[in-house]
Amino acid sequence: MSAFDAAGGQDVPNRVERAYGSPGLQHTAKHAADALASKRIIAGYGFWIFLLSDIVMFSAFFATYAVLVDATAGGPSGRQLFNLGNVGIETACLLLSSFACGLASVGARMRNGFWFYGAMAATFILGATFLGIEIREFTGMIALGAGPTRSAFLSAFFTLVGCHGLHVTIGLLWLLTMMAQVFAKGYRADILRRLLCFSLFWHALDIIWVGLFTMVYLMAVTQ
């Protein structure tokens, strides 16, 4: 065996070690895993900043409604217009959709298509039901002559509740997009980050609705 062959033979274990078990490769793999984790954390924090800005906007709408709630200009008040039975069904649908969204997140982390697609479909159906009831409430009020131009109170009401409904509509479209992306690309790291952002968005809508239900509907009916 030549000196060259001997050197080559001695280098084989070194190359195998470098390819599979070398400290350098292990460090690279750890660095890549840390990078993926940091991207997920950065995406989560960045989206929280967006949600906080959205909450500031809703806070302004809540404050406006609180100021104008009694400015009915001789028109109907919330006590005369609101139906707590329908609003209770809306609330139940949205809260259950949030629970289903949580199950979808668990299914995505487990790479379980049955849980993911089933829970996302349930989230969509419950969210669409909520939106349908809200649209029916709006059209019924407008048919009675209690549209957004009737009084300052109704302008504030339609702006606040309608803005939340618009967010739910955007969330439903986003939900369908995420289902299509998982179907086409699988449970990739970037897809899971987008699912995390969607989940944060959907749960934030639930929190806003609880405040809206209490301040707008419950307080109006119990006055």
Disulfide bonds with the S-S distance in Angstrom:
none
